[in-house]
Amino acid sequence: MNYQEINELYELNIYPRRNITLVRGSGALLWDDLGNEYIDCSAGIGVANVGHANSDVAAAISHQAQTLLTCANVFFNDVRAQLVEKLVQMAPPGLDRVFLCNSGAESIEAAIKFARLAGGGRSRFVCATRGFHGRTMGALSATFKKEYREPFQPVVPGFEFVPFNDFEKLSNAVNENTAAIILEPVQGEGGVRIPGPDYFQNVQNLCKERRVLLIIDEIQTGFCRTGKMFACEHYGLVPDLLCLAKAIAGGVPMGAVLCGGRIDVKPGQHGSTFGGNPLACSAALAAIHFMEVKNLAIRAADLGDYFIERFAIPWPPIVRSVRQIGLMIGIELKERAQPYLVRLLELGILALPAGPTVIRLLPPLVINEAQLDRVVQALREALR
Ligand SMILES: Cc1ncc(COP(=O)(O)O)c(C=O)c1O
């Protein structure tokens, strides 16, 4: 049996798979077991911002693995201390406490629990249509897509959905029992949807007036993806809870919730065995250092503009619109995206869907102009 057959035989059939077996990566490139090269515009779904096989992250992991891999959270730890201090220094002002976990969904679960605690009996959450926050029961309850939620009814009660980027509808949905509003700053899986310039300022003001907490999910947008370290910076946004994961540790599983002054969690009310383990913390410190030293936020902003200049003016007739912020790019087609993703794969480009008609590009932020030129060329050919 080959690897694909073994995967299919023994793994649950959860993921719509593509017909290649990836075995190696470097920067923005990946190779399959037959030696074919691909330009990666998926980055492990927005994880590999610092590039595949990043040597700084690899060295940090190797050193930490030989020093201390695991450390129960009932003890203090040197690398965990350095990471939480670093996260607080980087974050929007006022987010000065950190909870560390292992994934995006876990980060959302924690934020929901923390908001319930701070809400003093308030238990409702207002979320956005097309929003995606993960697959565990709480995160799933905040996720819009019916196909994801329906088989698991009843999900956690009290989650309501209003159209993204419609402040009036959001405002009308908030009442005295609302604990928090949960939003992505740019919707990723929902189709790369970028809100209008005033939306988040209005949301933030509403939260202050009504004493409702604001949970911002930067699991996909965080760590330079949109041309800023955090997308919150585009809107002057200071949430009460900021959820992070994906790119935080250069590819090692990790999540985090950054908490503002209204959040108070007592011993025993939440926890995680692996959360904040030294291996992930050292990888995160190395990945964040790399992002800062290499100015990946500015690089993402510049390369995003570079891509748009080459691809979008003019875009091929089959394209309905192109939405882009940094290196988070959505190409909305007038028809289904799936066959074009297959064609792109044949042309050596790995891209993602975001809803039925959107091709989403989330390349590693170390991608270079020549590689982006190849992506543009392949897109033009595939979409011809
Ligand atoms: C915005 C957003 N929130 C939450 C999640 C869930 O993260 P994870 O898959 O690590 O649980 C994702 C994953 O795609 C995401 O894009």
The ligand as a MOL file (V3000), in Angstrom:
LIG
                    3D

  0  0  0     0  0            999 V3000
M  V30 BEGIN CTAB
M  V30 COUNTS 16 16 0 0 0
M  V30 BEGIN ATOM
M  V30 1 C -10.7600 32.3400 12.2870 0
M  V30 2 C -10.5660 30.9570 12.8230 0
M  V30 3 N -10.9520 30.6730 14.0700 0
M  V30 4 C -10.7950 29.4490 14.6090 0
M  V30 5 C -10.2410 28.4260 13.8820 0
M  V30 6 C -10.0730 27.0630 14.5010 0
M  V30 7 O -8.7340 26.7880 14.6940 0
M  V30 8 P -8.2340 25.2540 14.9180 0
M  V30 9 O -8.4340 24.5490 13.6310 0
M  V30 10 O -6.7860 25.4040 15.3050 0
M  V30 11 O -9.0530 24.6950 16.0290 0
M  V30 12 C -9.8350 28.6640 12.5580 0
M  V30 13 C -9.2800 27.5660 11.7380 0
M  V30 14 O -9.2900 27.5810 10.5320 0
M  V30 15 C -10.0020 29.9650 12.0230 0
M  V30 16 O -9.6360 30.2470 10.7590 0
M  V30 END ATOM
M  V30 BEGIN BOND
M  V30 1 1 1 2
M  V30 2 1 2 3
M  V30 3 2 2 15
M  V30 4 2 3 4
M  V30 5 1 4 5
M  V30 6 1 5 6
M  V30 7 2 5 12
M  V30 8 1 6 7
M  V30 9 1 7 8
M  V30 10 2 8 9
M  V30 11 1 8 10
M  V30 12 1 8 11
M  V30 13 1 12 13
M  V30 14 1 12 15
M  V30 15 2 13 14
M  V30 16 1 15 16
M  V30 END BOND
M  V30 END CTAB
M  END
